[in-house]
Amino acid sequence: MKLTAAQIATIINGTVDGDDTLEVSQLSKIEEGTHGSLTFLANPKYTPHIYSTNASLVIVNHDFKSEKVLTPTLIRVTDAYQAFTTLLEYYNSQQKAKAGVEKTAIIGNDTSIDDSCYVGHYAVIGNNVTIGKNVAIHSHVIIEDNVVVGDDSVIHPHSIIHSDTQMGTYCVIHSGCVVGSDGFGFAPKEDGTYKKIPQTGCVLIADHVDIGANSTIDRATLGATKIGKGVKLDNQIQIAHNVEIGEHTVIAAQTGIAGSTKIGKNCIIGGQVGIIGHLKIGDNVSIQGQSGVTSSVEDKKTLYGTPAFSYNDYIKSYIYFKRFPSIVKRLESLEKKHK
């Protein structure tokens, strides 16, 4: 798809600094730009690449000032990163979406699939399933009985949506996800063995939720595991039974959240964070990567470490920790002098 600089500026509400008739036909990273491609500069550490890139068109912030001669034409915007995202959304919207049910798909009884939907090869959809408008269900997806999938959602290949799950609109489930599997519930017995606790609840996923590849969300023991509106989950995340995640919380890869913990709105949780069960994490909380959270957290706190505590206290303590061997030597030296 070819677009001129002027057309792109209209899409992203920018102004052209250079030749507005210039045409581009592909997108690229700034350090790998080629003639006829468009890229963007948002992170200052990539600034040196704008002077060497072969890209024909670069989106930059309004306040960008060139220190050398530039080859590419620029489009100046308020926020280059957001503008490039808008352009990607426009690009995707122009791609022709598939529709219809492939012959190899298996569809159960009393299942409703809108004509605007696409169901890929070897997908299996159970009984009493409701699929909204403009939904894409890709190959080898399994959707069990009594599931609801909202309008404009996408389920990528090899994902499994277990029974009684409800998904809102504009959700994206990436490849290899398992939603609605049994929670980890086992009761210890006197003989040292464990008795399986039936998991009879469900998973409720609100609108505009993204779930990364190979992530798992367990059904509740009773009631529902709840993923709030606008939540973004990275790859390989484990959400246990009866967990609740508030609106617009973002969680990075390999984080694990144990059962019945409730996480508030607008939280940011780094990669490889571990959160034990039955905690309450407040709104607007930030948890740094690889932290271990073992107690409930108030609103607007920033945590770091294992067990996690105040980020500022952790950084101060870490300075002393790094100096600990020299401090010990000084103490030993003082003890010798006073003997």
LOZA-942210 format. One record per atom (N, C-alpha, C, CB): x, y, z. Coordinates in steps of 0.2 Angstrom, whole numbers, plus 5000, padded with zeros to 4 digits. Each point is the difference from the previous one (the first is absolute). Glycine has a CB too. Layout:
% LOZA-942210
XYZ/...
***
This chain:
% LOZA-942210
500449945000/499650065000/500450065000/499149945006/500850104989/500450064999/499750065003/500549964990/499850095014/499750065003/500550054999/499349945008/500550124991/500450064999/500150035007/499750034989/500950015012/500150035006/499450055002/501250004998/498550034998/499450045001/499449965003/500450084991/499549865006/499549965002/500149975007/499849974988/500850015013/500249985007/499950055005/500849924995/499450145004/500050065004/499250015002/501150054995/498549945000/499350015002/499749945004/499950054989/500349895010/499849945005/500350015007/500049934990/500650105011/500350005007/500050085002/500749904998/498950144999/500050075002/500650035001/499049975006/501550034989/500650035000/500150054995/500549895005/500150144995/500250044994/500749984997/499450105006/500649914987/500649974996/500550055000/499249934993/501450055009/500650044999/500449974995/500050035012/499950004981/500349974995/499649994994/500849955007/499350004989/499649984994/499349975002/501149994993/498450045006/499349975002/499849954995/499750105007/500649904987/499749954995/500449945000/499750104993/500849895011/500449945001/499649945002/501050075003/499149884993/499649945001/500449945004/499450034990/500349945015/500349945003/499549945000/500650085008/499749864992/499649944999/500149955006/500050024987/500549995017/500149955006/500250045006/500349914991/499750055015/500250035006/500649965002/498850035003/501650015001/500749975002/500250035007/500349984988/500249985015/500350035006/500550054997/499949905007/500250154997/500450064998/500749984998/499450075007/500949884997/500749984998/500049954994/500350015012/499249974986/499949954994/499650034994/500149915008/499850164993/499650034994/500349994993/499650085009/500049914987/500250004993/499650054995/500349885002/500050134992/499650054996/499349984999/501150034994/498550025007/499249984999/499749985006/500349974988/500050035018/499749985006/499950065005/500649894999/499050105006/499850055005/500249975006/499150054994/501249995011/500249985007/499850065004/500949924996/499350075011/499950065005/500550005005/498849984998/501350085005/500550015005/499650035006/500950024992/499149935013/499650025007/500550005006/499049964995/501549995005/500449995005/500750044998/499549895003/500750165002/500650044998/500649964999/499550085007/500649864996/500649964999/500149974992/499949975012/499550044984/500149984993/500150064996/499249905002/500950165001/500150064996/500649994995/499550075009/501049904992/500650004995/499849964994/500850005010/498749964990/499849964994/499650044995/499949905007/499850164996/499750044995/500450034995/499250035008/501549984993/500550034996/500349954995/500250085009/499749854992/500249954996/499549964997/501050005007/498450004995/499549964997/499850014993/499550005011/500449954985/499850004993/499250014999/501049934998/498750075008/499250014999/499950074997/499849935010/499650074986/499950064996/499650055005/500049934989/499650055016/499650045004/500049985007/499250014990/500950045014/500149985008/499550055003/501249974999/498450005006/499550035004/500450025007/499049944995/501050135006/500450025006/499550055004/501149994994/499150025012/499750055005/500150074997/500149925010/499450124992/500050074998/500750045002/498750005000/501549985006/500650035002/500749974998/499350035010/500749934985/500649974998/500450054996/499549894999/501150125003/500550044996/500649974997/499650095008/500549914986/500549974996/500750035002/499249974991/501349995010/500750035002/500449994993/499949975013/499849994982/500449994994/499550004994/500949935007/499450064987/499650004994/499649945000/500850074994/498649935005/499549945000/499849994992/499650035012/500449904987/499849984993/499249995000/501249954999/498550025006/499349985000/499650065001/500249895004/499250114993/499550055001/499749985007/499750024988/500150035016/499749995007/499350025000/501150035005/498549934999/499350025002/500150025008/499449934990/500450135012/500050025007/499449995003/500950084997/499149895009/499349995003/500150015008/499749914991/499850095013/500150015007/500349945003/499050075000/500949874998/500249945003/500249954995/499450025011/501249974987/500249964995/499849935001/501050074998/499149905008/499849935001/499349994999/500949995008/498650054995/499350004999/499850004993/499950055012/500450004984/499950014993/500149944996/500350125002/500349855000/500249944996/499549945002/501250045000/498649965006/499549955002/499350014996/500549995011/499350074988/499450024996/500149984993/499850095008/500849924989/500149984993/500049925000/500750104998/499649865006/499949935000/499349985000/501149995006/498550044999/499349985000/499650024993/500050025012/500250034985/499750024993/500249954995/500150125003/500649864997/500349954996/499649935001/501150065000/498849925006/499649945001/499350004998/500849985009/498950084992/499350004998/499950004992/499850075010/500749944986/500050004993/500149934997/500450125000/499849835005/500149944997/499449965000/501150005005/498749964990/499449974999/499949945005/500050044988/499549975016/499949945005/499749944997/499950095009/500349854993/499649944997/499350005004/501149944998/498550034998/499349985003/499849934998/499750135000/499949845004/499749944998/500349945005/499950044988/499949905011/500249955004/500349954995/499150015009/501549974993/500449954996/499749935000/501150075002/499049894993/499649945000/500349955005/499850024988/500849995014/500249955005/499950025008/500949984992/498750085009/499850025006/499449955003/500450124997/499649875009/499449965003/499650055005/500749894999/498750114999/499550055004/499549965003/500250094992/499749925015/499549975004/499350024999/500949985008/498749994996/499250024999/499950065004/499749884999/499850154999/499750065003/500550065001/499249935006/501350074989/500550055000/499950054995/500849925004/499350154998/499850054996/500750044998/498950015005/501249994988/500650034997/499850054995/500749905002/499450174999/499850054995/500349994993/499850085010/499949934985/500350004993/500650034999/498849994996/501350075008/500650044999/500749965003/499250115000/500749845004/500549975003/500449954996/499450015010/501249984992/500549954997/500149945005/500550094992/499549855005/500149945004/500549964996/498950005007/501749994996/500649974996/500049935000/500650095003/499849884993/500149934999/500149965007/500550024988/499149935013/500149955005/499850035007/500949944994/498850125006/499750035006/499449965002/500450124997/499649875010/499449965003/499650055005/500749894999/498750124999/499550045004/499549965003/500350104993/499649905013/499549965004/499350024999/500949975008/498750004997/499350015000/499850075004/499849884999/499650154998/499850065004/500550065000/499249925007/501250094988/500550055000/499750064996/501049915001/499150155002/499850064996/500750044998/498950005007/501150014986/500650034997/499750074997/500749894998/499650175005/499750064997/500250024993/500050035012/500050034986/500150024994/500850014999/498850064999/501449934994/500750024998/500549965005/499650114996/500249835006/500549975004/500449954996/499250005010/501549994991/500449964997/500349945004/500350104993/499549845006/500249945004/500549964995/498950005007/501750004995/500549984995/500049925001/500750115000/499849864996/500049934999/500249975007/500350014988/499449935013/500249955006/499850035006/500949964994/498750095006/499750035007/499449955002/500350124997/499749875010/499549965003/499650055004/500649894999/498750115000/499550045004/499549955003/500250114993/499849885013/499549955003/499350035001/501049955006/498650014997/499350025001/499950065004/499749884999/499750164999/499850055004/500450065001/499449925006/501050094988/500550065000/499750064996/501049925001/499150145001/499850064997/500750044998/498950015006/501150004987/500650044998/499750074997/500749894997/499550175005/499750064998/500250024993/500050035012/499750024986/500150034993/500750024999/498950045000/501449954994/500750034998/500549975004/499550104997/500449845006/500649975004/500449954995/499350015011/501349974991/500449964996/500349955005/500350094992/499649845006/500449955003/500449964996/499049995007/501750024994/500549974996/500149935001/500650115001/499849864994/500049924999/500249975007/500350014988/499449935013/500249955005/499950035007/500949964993/498650085008/499850025006/499449965002/500450124998/499549875009/499449975002/499650045005/500649894999/498750124999/499650035005/499549955003/500150114993/500049885013/499649955003/499350025002/501049965005/498550004997/499350015000/499950065005/499849884998/499650155001/499750055004/500450075000/499549915007/501050094989/500450075000/499650054996/501149935000/499050135002/499650064997/500650054998/498949985006/501150044988/500550054997/499650064998/500849914997/499550155004/499750064998/500150014993/500050055011/499950024987/500250024993/500750024999/498850034999/501549964995/500650034998/500649965005/499550114996/500449835005/500549965004/500549974995/499249985010/501450014992/500549964996/500349955005/500250104992/499749835005/500349955004/500549974995/499049975007/501750034995/500549984996/500149935000/500650115002/499949864994/500049934999/500249965006/500450034989/499449925012/500149955006/499850025007/501049984993/498550075007/499750015006/499549955002/500150124998/499849875009/499549965003/499650045005/500749894998/498750125000/499550045004/499549955003/500250114993/499749895014/499549975003/500249935002/499250064994/501449925006/500249945003/499949995007/500949994991/499249955012/499849995008/500550045004/499549894997/500350145008/500550035005/500349955004/499350105001/501349925002/500449955003/499749995007/501150044994/498549925007/499649995006/500049935002/499350094998/501149895008/500149935002/500050015008/500649964990/499050005013/499949995008/500449955002/498950045000/501649975005/500449955003/499649955004/501050085000/499249865000/499649945003/500549985006/499349974990/500449995014/500449985006/500649954998/499050015007/500949954988/500549964997/500550034996/499249915000/500850165000/500650034996/499850014993/500849955008/498750034989/499850014993/499550065000/500149874997/499750144997/499650064999/499449994996/501050075000/498449965002/499449994997/499850064995/499649935010/500350054984/499850064995/499450035002/500549944991/499550135010/499450045001/499750024993/500550055011/498949944988/499750024994/500050074999/499349905000/500850124994/500150074998/499350024996/501350005000/498250035003/499450004997/499850074997/499749915008/500850144993/499950074998/500150014992/500350045012/499950024987/500150024993/500550064999/498849964997/501350064997/500550064999/499550054996/501149935000/499050135003/499650064997/500650054997/498949995008/501150024986/500550054997/499650064997/500849904997/499450165005/499650064998/500350024993/499850045012/499950024986/500250024993/500750035000/498850034998/501549964996/500750034998/500549975004/499550114997/500549835004/500549965004/500549964995/499249995010/501450024991/500549964996/500349955005/500250104992/499949845005/500349955004/500649974996/498949975006/501750034996/500649984996/500049925000/500650115004/499949874991/500049934998/500249965006/500450044989/499349905011/500249955005/499850025008/500949964992/498750095008/499850025007/499449955002/500450124998/499549885009/499449955002/499650045005/500749904998/498750105002/499550035005/499649945002/500050124994/500049875013/499649945002/499350025002/501049955005/498550014994/499350015003/500050005007/499649944990/499950095013/499950015007/499849935003/499750134999/500549865007/499749955004/499250015001/501149985006/498750084996/499350025000/500050074998/499749925009/499850104987/500050074998/500450014993/499850045012/500650014988/500350014994/500750035001/498950024995/501649965000/500650045000/499950064995/500749895002/499550175000/499850064996/500650044997/498950005007/501050014987/500550044996/499750074998/500749894996/499550165007/499650074999/500150034993/500150015012/499650044986/500050034994/500750034999/498850035001/501449964993/500750034998/500649975003/499350104998/500649845005/500649975003/500549974994/499349975011/501350044990/500549974995/500549955004/499950114993/500049835004/500549955003/500549984995/499149965007/501550044995/500649984996/499949924999/500750105004/499949874993/500049934999/500249965006/500350024988/499549925013/500249955005/499850035007/500949964992/498550065009/499850035006/499549945003/500150134997/499949865010/499649965003/499550045005/500849904999/498550094999/499550035004/499649955004/500050104992/500149895014/499649945004/499350025001/501149975005/498649984998/499350005001/499750055005/500049884998/499550155000/499750065004/500450065000/499449915007/501150104989/500450065000/499550054996/501149955000/499050125003/499650054996/500650064998/498949975007/501150054987/500450054998/499650064998/500949914996/499350155006/499650064999/500150034993/500050025012/499650034986/500150034994/500650034998/498850025001/501549974993/500650034997/500649985004/499250094996/500849865007/500649975003/500549974995/499449995011/501250024989/500549974995/500549955004/499950104992/500149845006/500549955003/500549974995/499149985008/501550024993/500549984996/500149925001/500650125000/499849864995/500149924999/500249975007/500350024988/499549925012/500249955005/499850015007/501049984993/498650075008/499750015007/499549955002/500250124998/499849865008/499549955003/499650035005/500849914997/498550095003/499650035005/499649945003/499950114994/500249885013/499749945003/499250025002/501149965005/498649984997/499350005000/499750065005/500049884997/499450155000/499650045004/500350075002/499549905005/501150114992/500250075000/499750054996/501149955003/498850115000/499650054996/500550064998/498949975006/501250054988/500450054998/499650064997/500949914997/499350155005/499650064999/500050024993/500150035011/499750034987/500050034994/500750044998/498750025001/501449984993/500650044998/500749985003/499250104998/500949845004/500649985003/500549984994/499449965010/501250044992/500649984995/500449955004/500050114994/500049835003/500349945003/500649984995/499049975007/501650034996/500649984995/500049924999/500650105004/499949884992/500149934999/500249965006/500350044988/499549905012/500249955005/499950025007/500949974992/498550075009/499850015006/499649945003/500050134997/500149865009/499649955004/499550035005/500949914998/498550075002/499550035005/499749945003/499850114993/500249895014/499749945003/499250025000/501149975007/498649974996/499250015000/499750045005/500149894995/499350125004/499550045005/500350075002/499749885004/500650154991/500350075002/499550054996/501249965002/498950105001/499650064996/500550054998/499049985007/501150034987/500550054997/499650064998/500849914996/499350155006/499650064999/500150024993/500250035011/499550034987/500050034994/500650044999/498850015000/501449994993/500650044999/500749985003/499250094998/500849845003/500649985003/500549984995/499349955010/501450064991/500549974996/500449955003/500050114994/500149845003/500549945003/500549994995/499049955006/501650064996/500649994996/500149934998/500550105005/499949884990/500149934997/500349965006/500150044988/499849905012/500349955004/499850015008/500949984991/498650065010/499950015007/499549945002/500150134999/499949865008/499649955003/499550045005/500949904998/498550105001/499550035004/499749955005/499850094991/500349935015/499749955005/499550035005/501149944999/498750125000/499550045004/499650054996/500849985010/498750044992/499550044997/500450074999/499049945004/500850104991/500350064998/499550054999/500949944994/499250125009/499650065000/500050034993/500150025012/499550034986/499950034994/500750044999/498750015001/501550004993/500550044997/500749995003/499250084999/500949865004/500749985002/500449974994/499549975012/501250044989/500449974995/500549955004/500050104993/500049845005/500449945004/500549974996/499049985006/501550004998/500649964997/500349955005/500250104992/500049855005/500449955004/499649945002/500650095004/499749865000/499649945003/500249995007/500049954988/499650065017/499350024999/500050074998/499649925008/499950104988/500050074997/499850055005/499749954989/500750115011/499850055004/500150074996/500349935011/499750134993/500050064996/500650004995/499550065010/500449974984/500550004995/500650045003/499149994991/500850075011/500550055003/500449975005/499350094997/500349875008/500449975005/500449954998/499150025008/500749944987/500449944997/500650034997/499049944998/501050114998/500650034997/500550035005/499350034990/500450005015/500550025005/500349945004/499350115002/500349844999/500349945004/500549974995/498949985007/501050014987/500449974995/500750035000/499049974993/501050105007/500750035001/500449985006/499550104994/500249895011/500349985006/500249924999/499450085008/500149894989/500249924999/500649994996/498849985001/501350064993/500650004996/500650015004/499350044990/500650015015/500650025004/500149965006/499950114996/499749845005/500049965006/500749975001/498849984999/501549984997/500749975001/500550055003/499849924991/500250155006/500550055002/499850025007/500250034988/499149975014/499850035006/500249945005/499150064995/500949885004/500249955004/500750005002/499149934995/501350085000/500750015001/500250065004/500249954989/499550105010/500150065005/499849995007/499850074990/499649895011/499849985007/500549955003/498850024996/501549945000/500549955003/500650045001/499549904994/500750155002/500650045002/499950045006/500350004988/499150035013/499950035006/500049965006/499350084994/500449865006/500049955005/500749985002/498949964996/501650034999/500749995002/500350055004/500049934989/499950135009/500350065003/499850015007/500050064989/499449925013/499750015006/500149945005/499250084995/501149875002/500249945005/500650015004/499549934991/
***
